[in-house]
């Protein structure tokens, strides 16, 4: 310890370690984690390429991109929520409800842009409801989003009387099922969402606030970060992206079904967790989530190509989530010890 200053009589405190060093170590850890995910992705791809002749065909690869687009868009919103230490279980039901409401608007002769706004608005309102319950009523995100999962699915059946809505304009169908050159429009939209969200999370003040809230909510509050506002925004974003997912799914199928996207929340959460995010909050990246989405897409596609019963897909997804959460829990205990 330094000697007291002759002018003030106050003992100087040694300077804290440079902040950039800690952030550098965190960046190295994140890079290693993402490298591990890349290795896993390459390994699965090589296995499928060597054992399944149809895997490397252009039609199958484009099919993986199209199937992964919906999961990716929803997983982006889920990433924001999980990094804050929350969870949103409602996204699958919100996808269905948003798609149904957009379809009803189209059947009422609304123009395509207005129908898209209806779908996005329904998703944002669903997320806003969760945000209000979590921030103003101090309710558990798990319980609230579970309730919204049931309510949104119920409303999707109520407004359609359990029927499927058919026959949408080509301009709407192109959003989910059209192509721009050889690439599915939905995949390009998903990539754009990832790029924008990645910039927000990694390069903006709001992104730093999201990490801070997830890392230590009380410390973030004491530092002057608007915790409730940050939480509200991430849940509204998650809901709005689920609404976008509903539009893409309805356009892809040329129909809106109240039973659509059942279990989608499992795929989205699995992708985020596989991508290295911590369910304890404060950790995660959009690049990791993108890699997680692609791995989920590969697994689903590989099981389909190998004619594995669809029941096993759900089992494997659950097992992957369990394993990833177990590893994360062990890491948390190791850091705490």
URNORNOR-V325214 format. One record per pair of residues at least 6 apart in sequence whose ideal C-beta (glycine too) atoms are under 6 Angstrom apart, sorted by the first residue. I is the first residue (numbers start at 1). J is the second residue. Records with the same first field share a line. If there is no record, write none. Layout:
I = J, J
This chain:
2 = 12
4 = 11
33 = 276
34 = 287, 288
37 = 291
41 = 291, 294, 295
44 = 298
48 = 55, 302
49 = 55, 56
52 = 305
54 = 60, 305
64 = 297, 301
65 = 184, 187
66 = 184, 186
67 = 297
68 = 293, 297
69 = 186, 187, 190
70 = 245, 248, 249
71 = 267, 268, 293
72 = 190, 293
73 = 190, 193, 241, 244, 245
74 = 91, 242, 245, 268
75 = 268, 271, 272, 289, 293
76 = 193, 197, 241
77 = 237, 238, 241
78 = 88, 268, 272
79 = 272, 284, 289
80 = 234, 237
81 = 88, 234, 238
82 = 272, 277
83 = 210, 214, 284
84 = 210, 213, 214, 231, 234, 281
85 = 214, 281
86 = 141
87 = 141, 142
88 = 145, 238
89 = 145, 146, 149, 265
90 = 145, 148, 149
91 = 242, 265, 268
92 = 261, 264, 265
93 = 149, 152, 153
94 = 123, 126, 152, 239, 242
95 = 242, 245, 246, 261, 264
96 = 156, 258, 260, 261
97 = 152, 155, 156
98 = 119, 122, 123, 243, 246
99 = 246, 249, 250, 256
100 = 156, 160, 256, 258
101 = 118, 122
102 = 115, 118, 119, 247
103 = 165, 250, 256
105 = 115, 118
106 = 115, 168
112 = 169, 171, 172
116 = 247
119 = 243, 246, 247
120 = 240, 243
122 = 243
123 = 239, 240, 242, 243
124 = 236, 239, 240
126 = 148, 152, 239
127 = 235, 236, 238, 239
128 = 236
130 = 144, 145, 148, 235
131 = 232, 235, 236
133 = 139, 144
134 = 141, 231
135 = 228, 231, 232
156 = 258
157 = 258
160 = 258
164 = 255, 257
165 = 256
166 = 255
168 = 254
172 = 251
173 = 251, 254
175 = 251
176 = 186, 248, 251, 252
177 = 251, 252
178 = 185
180 = 188
186 = 248
194 = 286, 290
197 = 286
198 = 286
200 = 207
201 = 207, 286
209 = 225, 230
211 = 282
212 = 220, 225
213 = 220, 227, 230
214 = 281, 282
215 = 282
217 = 227
220 = 227
221 = 227
249 = 260
250 = 256
266 = 317
267 = 296
270 = 296, 317, 320, 321
271 = 289, 292, 293, 296
272 = 289
273 = 321, 324
274 = 292, 295, 324
275 = 288, 289, 291, 292
276 = 288
277 = 283, 284
278 = 328
279 = 325
280 = 332
303 = 313
